[in-house]
Amino acid sequence: MLRVLLAGSLLVAALPISGAFADPGPLAAYQWKKRVLLIFGEEAEVAQQDGRFAEQQSQANERDLVVLSIVGNLVADGVSRERLPTASALRTRFRVDENADLTVVLVGKDGGEKLRETELIEPETVFDLIDSMPMRRSEMRDG
């Protein structure tokens, strides 16, 4: 019996860590509280993408979604005056080059990357993806 328990313990210890417990890095303040949509790019594209979500703010709030816009070295969330992560930390963590075109990254409450797009994306696409996630389904079920 002891051998079976020991073998089982070694097997569990050897399992890789999944995205469910990803290191949130610069987004640690949001982990387990908020989902984060990162919008990297040039000012015009970022403003256009951010505007689409601003029009759907109540839907974003319902899903605990925060939108962070990253242009150059500036990071803005359009709402608060909270201390935000630095652009360089976000670029490093999510592997987005400073000269890259539009890049949109959805980060789950667990800190893991859930979606990456390099074109403008409709809020409904993001909302549908969030609504399909087990944690969100649990939130909707529990009210």
NUTOR-240320 format. One record per residue: x, y, z of N, C-alpha, C, O in turn. Coordinates in pm, whole numbers. Layout:
BEGIN
REC    n_c1    n_c2    n_c3   ca_c1   ca_c2   ca_c3    c_c1    c_c2    c_c3    o_c1    o_c2    o_c3
REC       X       Y       Z       X       Y       Z       X       Y       Z       X       Y       Z
...
! end
This chain:
BEGIN
REC    n_c1    n_c2    n_c3   ca_c1   ca_c2   ca_c3    c_c1    c_c2    c_c3    o_c1    o_c2    o_c3
REC      82    -119       0       0       0       0      87     126       0      58     223     -70
REC     193     123      79     283     238      87     347     266     -49     363     381     -88
REC     382     157    -123     441     176    -255     343     243    -351     383     326    -431
REC     217     207    -343     115     266    -430     100     415    -400      94     497    -492
REC      95     451    -272      85     592    -233     208     670    -277     197     782    -327
REC     325     612    -258     449     679    -297     454     698    -449     491     805    -497
REC     417     596    -524     417     606    -671     317     711    -717     345     788    -808
REC     201     714    -653      99     814    -688     147     955    -658     121    1047    -735
REC     217     973    -546     269    1105    -510     374    1151    -609     376    1268    -647
REC     460    1060    -652     562    1095    -749     500    1129    -884     547    1219    -953
REC     395    1058    -921     327    1083   -1047     264    1222   -1046     275    1295   -1145
REC     198    1259    -938     136    1391    -926     243    1499    -929     224    1602    -993
REC     353    1478    -861     460    1577    -858     522    1598    -995     575    1705   -1024
REC     517    1497   -1080     578    1506   -1213     486    1571   -1316     531    1603   -1426
REC     359    1591   -1283     266    1651   -1378     303    1796   -1405     341    1868   -1313
REC     292    1840   -1531     323    1980   -1561     217    2073   -1504     101    2036   -1488
REC     260    2193   -1474     167    2293   -1425      88    2345   -1543     146    2384   -1645
REC     -43    2347   -1531    -128    2390   -1643    -148    2541   -1639    -110    2608   -1543
REC    -210    2594   -1745    -242    2736   -1753    -338    2780   -1643    -352    2899   -1618
REC    -403    2684   -1579    -499    2718   -1475    -432    2786   -1356    -498    2852   -1276
REC    -301    2770   -1344    -229    2833   -1234    -111    2911   -1288      -2    2908   -1231
REC    -134    2981   -1397     -27    3057   -1462      21    3170   -1372     -54    3226   -1293
REC     149    3202   -1387     207    3316   -1315     152    3444   -1377     178    3471   -1494
REC      77    3524   -1301      16    3643   -1358     115    3757   -1379      84    3853   -1450
REC     234    3748   -1319     334    3852   -1337     279    3990   -1306     232    4014   -1195
REC     284    4081   -1406     242    4219   -1380      92    4235   -1355      47    4343   -1316
REC      16    4129   -1376    -129    4137   -1354    -171    4070   -1223    -288    4037   -1205
REC     -77    4051   -1132    -105    3982   -1006    -219    4048    -927    -296    3978    -860
REC    -231    4179    -933    -337    4249    -859    -477    4211    -908    -575    4226    -836
REC    -485    4161   -1031    -615    4125   -1089    -648    3977   -1072    -763    3938   -1084
REC    -546    3894   -1043    -566    3750   -1041    -677    3710    -944    -682    3755    -830
REC    -766    3624    -994    -881    3569    -924    -989    3673    -897   -1090    3642    -834
REC    -970    3797    -944   -1069    3903    -925   -1126    3951   -1058   -1247    3972   -1070
REC   -1040    3968   -1156   -1080    4028   -1284   -1020    3950   -1401    -914    3889   -1390
REC   -1091    3954   -1512   -1035    3913   -1640    -980    4040   -1702   -1035    4148   -1681
REC    -873    4028   -1779    -808    4147   -1834    -796    4132   -1986    -748    4030   -2036
REC    -839    4234   -2057    -820    4240   -2201    -711    4343   -2226    -727    4460   -2194
REC    -601    4298   -2284    -488    4385   -2315    -494    4421   -2462    -507    4333   -2547
REC    -486    4550   -2492    -487    4596   -2630    -356    4671   -2655    -336    4782   -2606
REC    -266    4608   -2732    -136    4666   -2766    -142    4719   -2908    -208    4659   -2993
REC     -75    4829   -2936     -65    4875   -3074     -48    5024   -3087     -15    5094   -2991
REC     -71    5072   -3210     -66    5215   -3239    -191    5282   -3185    -295    5218   -3170
REC    -181    5410   -3156    -288    5483   -3090    -424    5470   -3160    -524    5446   -3093
REC    -429    5485   -3290    -557    5483   -3362    -625    5347   -3352    -745    5339   -3325
REC    -548    5239   -3373    -607    5105   -3365    -649    5071   -3222    -756    5014   -3200
REC    -566    5106   -3127    -598    5078   -2987    -724    5154   -2947    -812    5099   -2880
REC    -734    5280   -2987    -853    5360   -2955    -978    5301   -3018   -1084    5298   -2956
REC    -966    5252   -3141   -1081    5191   -3208   -1125    5065   -3135   -1244    5045   -3111
REC   -1029    4978   -3100   -1063    4855   -3029   -1118    4885   -2891   -1218    4825   -2849
REC   -1055    4977   -2820   -1100    5015   -2686   -1241    5074   -2692   -1324    5047   -2605
REC   -1268    5153   -2795   -1401    5213   -2811   -1511    5110   -2825   -1621    5129   -2774
REC   -1482    5001   -2893   -1582    4894   -2908   -1621    4836   -2772   -1737    4803   -2749
REC   -1524    4824   -2684   -1553    4771   -2550   -1615    4877   -2461   -1698    4845   -2375
REC   -1578    5002   -2479   -1637    5110   -2400   -1787    5118   -2425   -1865    5148   -2334
REC   -1828    5091   -2549   -1971    5092   -2583   -2047    4978   -2515   -2169    4983   -2502
REC   -1975    4877   -2472   -2033    4759   -2407   -1988    4747   -2262   -1973    4636   -2210
REC   -1967    4861   -2196   -1910    4861   -2061   -1991    4778   -1962   -1933    4709   -1879
REC   -2123    4785   -1969   -2203    4708   -1873   -2183    4558   -1893   -2181    4482   -1796
REC   -2169    4515   -2019   -2143    4373   -2047   -2005    4332   -1994   -1988    4223   -1940
REC   -1908    4421   -2012   -1772    4395   -1962   -1774    4386   -1808   -1713    4295   -1750
REC   -1842    4479   -1745   -1851    4478   -1598   -1916    4350   -1547   -1872    4293   -1447
REC   -2019    4306   -1616   -2090    4184   -1577   -1995    4064   -1577   -2013    3969   -1500
REC   -1897    4067   -1663   -1802    3957   -1677   -1670    3984   -1604   -1572    3913   -1624
REC   -1668    4085   -1519   -1547    4121   -1444   -1430    4145   -1537   -1318    4101   -1510
REC   -1455    4215   -1648   -1353    4238   -1750   -1300    4380   -1742   -1376    4477   -1747
REC   -1168    4391   -1729   -1099    4519   -1731   -1024    4528   -1863    -960    4431   -1904
REC   -1031    4643   -1929    -960    4664   -2054    -843    4758   -2030    -860    4870   -1982
REC    -723    4710   -2064    -602    4792   -2053    -550    4820   -2193    -529    4728   -2272
REC    -530    4947   -2224    -476    4989   -2353    -329    5022   -2337    -290    5098   -2248
REC    -246    4964   -2424    -102    4985   -2416     -54    5044   -2548     -54    4977   -2651
REC     -12    5170   -2543      43    5240   -2660     180    5292   -2620     192    5373   -2529
REC     283    5245   -2690     419    5286   -2652     448    5244   -2510     437    5126   -2476
REC     484    5341   -2426     513    5313   -2285     397    5348   -2193     412    5346   -2071
REC     283    5380   -2251     167    5420   -2171      68    5306   -2156      40    5232   -2250
REC      14    5293   -2034     -90    5195   -2004    -206    5271   -1944    -188    5349   -1851
REC    -326    5249   -1997    -444    5317   -1944    -559    5218   -1935    -571    5126   -2016
REC    -644    5240   -1834    -763    5156   -1824    -890    5237   -1846   -1000    5183   -1841
REC    -875    5366   -1871    -989    5448   -1905   -1085    5478   -1792   -1181    5553   -1811
REC   -1062    5422   -1674   -1158    5439   -1565   -1091    5490   -1438   -1124    5598   -1389
REC    -999    5413   -1386    -948    5440   -1251    -815    5513   -1251    -754    5538   -1355
REC    -775    5545   -1132    -645    5606   -1111    -554    5507   -1038    -452    5544    -980
REC    -594    5379   -1042    -516    5276    -973    -378    5264   -1036    -358    5300   -1152
REC    -286    5213    -959    -151    5188   -1010    -161    5073   -1111    -205    4963   -1077
REC    -119    5100   -1233    -128    5001   -1339       9    4940   -1366     111    5002   -1337
REC      12    4819   -1421     141    4759   -1455     209    4841   -1565     143    4914   -1638
REC     340    4828   -1576     412    4903   -1679     395    4837   -1815     373    4716   -1825
REC     406    4918   -1919     395    4866   -2055     504    4762   -2082     477    4658   -2142
REC     625    4790   -2038     735    4696   -2065     712    4562   -1995     742    4457   -2052
REC     659    4564   -1873     630    4439   -1802     522    4359   -1875     532    4237   -1886
REC     420    4429   -1923     314    4360   -1997     366    4306   -2130     332    4194   -2169
REC     447    4384   -2199     502    4338   -2327     591    4215   -2308     587    4121   -2387
REC     670    4216   -2202     758    4102   -2174     676    3979   -2138     698    3872   -2194
REC     583    3995   -2046     503    3881   -1998     422    3818   -2111     409    3696   -2116
REC     367    3900   -2201     279    3847   -2306     346    3846   -2443     279    3830   -2545
REC     478    3863   -2445     559    3850   -2566     503    3932   -2682     474    3879   -2789
REC     487    4063   -2659     440    4154   -2762     549    4258   -2786     582    4335   -2697
REC     604    4258   -2906     709    4352   -2943     654    4494   -2945     538    4516   -2980
REC     737    4589   -2906     693    4729   -2903     651    4780   -3040     566    4868   -3050
REC     709    4725   -3145     676    4767   -3281     569    4681   -3347     540    4698   -3465
REC     510    4589   -3271     408    4501   -3327     281    4578   -3361     249    4680   -3299
REC     211    4529   -3460      81    4584   -3494     -17    4549   -3381      23    4495   -3278
REC    -142    4579   -3403    -245    4553   -3303    -236    4408   -3253    -231    4314   -3332
REC    -234    4394   -3121    -239    4263   -3057    -334    4273   -2940    -318    4358   -2852
REC    -434    4185   -2939    -533    4181   -2833    -518    4049   -2760    -522    3943   -2822
REC    -502    4056   -2627    -481    3936   -2546    -584    3935   -2433    -596    4032   -2357
REC    -658    3825   -2422    -751    3806   -2311    -682    3720   -2206    -632    3611   -2237
REC    -680    3769   -2083    -619    3697   -1971    -730    3661   -1873    -806    3748   -1830
REC    -737    3534   -1838    -841    3488   -1746    -810    3525   -1602    -702    3574   -1571
REC    -906    3501   -1517    -887    3530   -1375    -773    3449   -1315    -714    3488   -1214
REC    -742    3335   -1378    -633    3251   -1330    -495    3301   -1374    -393    3243   -1336
REC    -492    3408   -1455    -365    3463   -1503    -318    3404   -1634    -216    3447   -1688
REC    -391    3307   -1687    -353    3243   -1812    -410    3314   -1934    -517    3373   -1929
REC    -335    3306   -2043    -380    3366   -2169    -489    3279   -2230    -472    3158   -2244
REC    -602    3341   -2265    -716    3268   -2318    -741    3294   -2466    -801    3212   -2535
REC    -693    3409   -2515    -717    3447   -2655    -610    3545   -2696    -567    3630   -2617
REC    -566    3534   -2822    -472    3630   -2880    -518    3655   -3023    -534    3562   -3102
REC    -538    3783   -3056    -580    3823   -3190    -489    3934   -3239    -436    4011   -3159
REC    -471    3943   -3369    -390    4050   -3427    -474    4137   -3519    -420    4212   -3601
REC    -605    4128   -3506    -699    4213   -3580    -804    4263   -3482    -819    4209   -3373
REC    -877    4367   -3522    -985    4415   -3438   -1082    4300   -3411   -1109    4218   -3498
REC   -1132    4297   -3290   -1221    4188   -3249   -1349    4248   -3191   -1345    4350   -3123
REC   -1459    4184   -3218   -1587    4231   -3166   -1601    4191   -3019   -1561    4081   -2981
REC   -1656    4279   -2937   -1675    4244   -2796   -1755    4116   -2777   -1727    4038   -2686
REC   -1855    4093   -2863   -1938    3972   -2849   -1854    3845   -2859   -1884    3746   -2793
REC   -1750    3848   -2941   -1662    3732   -2955   -1592    3704   -2822   -1583    3589   -2778
REC   -1543    3810   -2758   -1476    3795   -2629   -1577    3753   -2522   -1549    3664   -2442
REC   -1693    3816   -2522   -1795    3783   -2422   -1840    3637   -2436   -1858    3568   -2336
REC   -1857    3591   -2559   -1897    3452   -2582   -1790    3356   -2531   -1822    3254   -2470
REC   -1664    3388   -2556   -1555    3304   -2507   -1555    3301   -2355   -1546    3194   -2294
REC   -1566    3417   -2293   -1570    3423   -2146   -1688    3342   -2094   -1673    3265   -1998
REC   -1804    3357   -2155   -1924    3286   -2109   -1912    3135   -2123   -1984    3061   -2056
REC   -1823    3088   -2210   -1804    2944   -2227   -1706    2885   -2125   -1694    2763   -2115
REC   -1637    2971   -2050   -1538    2924   -1953   -1606    2868   -1828   -1707    2922   -1782
REC   -1551    2760   -1773   -1612    2699   -1654   -1631    2796   -1537   -1734    2792   -1471
REC   -1532    2881   -1511   -1544    2973   -1398   -1660    3071   -1421   -1735    3100   -1328
REC   -1675    3120   -1542   -1784    3213   -1574   -1919    3142   -1564   -2015    3199   -1513
REC   -1926    3019   -1613   -2053    2945   -1605   -2092    2926   -1459   -2209    2933   -1424
REC   -1993    2901   -1375   -2018    2888   -1231   -2067    3021   -1174   -2159    3023   -1091
REC   -2007    3133   -1217   -2049    3265   -1171   -2194    3292   -1211   -2273    3344   -1132
REC   -2229    3256   -1335   -2365    3281   -1381   -2465    3193   -1305   -2575    3238   -1272
REC   -2427    3070   -1279   -2515    2977   -1208   -2536    3023   -1063   -2646    3013   -1010
REC   -2429    3072   -1001   -2436    3115    -860   -2493    3254    -843   -2519    3298    -731
REC   -2513    3324    -954   -2572    3458    -948   -2469    3559    -921   -2499    3678    -913
! end
